[in-house]
Amino acid sequence: MDAAKDLRMTQLLQDPHSVREEREKVLEVAIGREVRAFRKQQGITVAELSKLTDLSIGMLSKIENGNTSPSLTTLQTLANALSVPLTAFFKGYEEKREAIHTKAGQGLEIERAGTRAGHQYSLLGHIGSNSSGVIVEPYLITLSTESDTFKTFQHDGIEMIYMLEGKVDYLHGSEIYPLEPGDTLFFDADAPHGPERLVELPTRYLSVICYPQQKKG
């Protein structure tokens, strides 16, 4: 498949350069902002919301201005009155976002299923359960002169390979792709894939695997 042509035909919906609204760092302020926003969206005045919730106008004003810490009972009352889930009041709060920095040569050496002698896998970072619902595993793979070839990898998710050094004929499904430094191969990892022929050694490439995280329960 002509990747460039396919990309031109596909409408990419996510803007990688977009900036979200700045998240609040104070929980009370974040909650107050959301309460006010939902109230105004529904065209309800503070006085009307007071009647719907039995909360005083003064208390509602404090909540919306972030000057008090409302109890969960109060928040549930407001959620019921505004017909929104309780969690909607927390969406503007600063959530923890993980970042993994791995210095050169400090990747975790691991044994992956199907690993052969002479195949070195360095895991460059890992973020487990997260709000995106996606697990990403980046590997630096080195194939030495002792490596043998195989075509047994097959797993869930999407994988991307970016060639750094050497040359390899890489199998995906029934197709073979000649890869050299600077080349990228992006594919559905559910099809059998792996190095079919090591053309020039040593070979090094980045392998990034993405798959949905398992839901608990």
Stockholm file with secondary structure:
# STOCKHOLM 1.0

chainA/1-217         MDAAKDLRMTQLLQDPHSVREEREKVLEVAIGREVRAFRKQQGITVAELSKLTDLSIGMLSKIENGNTSPSLTTLQTLANALSVPLTAFFKGYEEKREAIHTKAGQGLEIERAGTRAGHQYSLLGHIGSNSSGVIVEPYLITLSTESDTFKTFQHDGIEMIYMLEGKVDYLHGSEIYPLEPGDTLFFDADAPHGPERLVELPTRYLSVICYPQQKKG
#=GR chainA/1-217 SS CCHHHHHHHSCCCCCTTCCCCCCBSSHHHHHHHHHHHHHHHTTCCHHHHHHHHTCCHHHHHHHHTTCSCCCHHHHHHHHHHHTCCGGGGGTTBCCCCCCCCCCTTCCEEECCTTCCTTEEEEECCCCCSCTTCEEEEEEEEEECTTCCCCCCBCCSSEEEEEEEEEEEEEEETTEEEEECTTCEEEEETTSCEEEEEEEEEEEEEEEEEEEECCCCC
#=GC SS_cons         CCHHHHHHHSCCCCCTTCCCCCCBSSHHHHHHHHHHHHHHHTTCCHHHHHHHHTCCHHHHHHHHTTCSCCCHHHHHHHHHHHTCCGGGGGTTBCCCCCCCCCCTTCCEEECCTTCCTTEEEEECCCCCSCTTCEEEEEEEEEECTTCCCCCCBCCSSEEEEEEEEEEEEEEETTEEEEECTTCEEEEETTSCEEEEEEEEEEEEEEEEEEEECCCCC
//
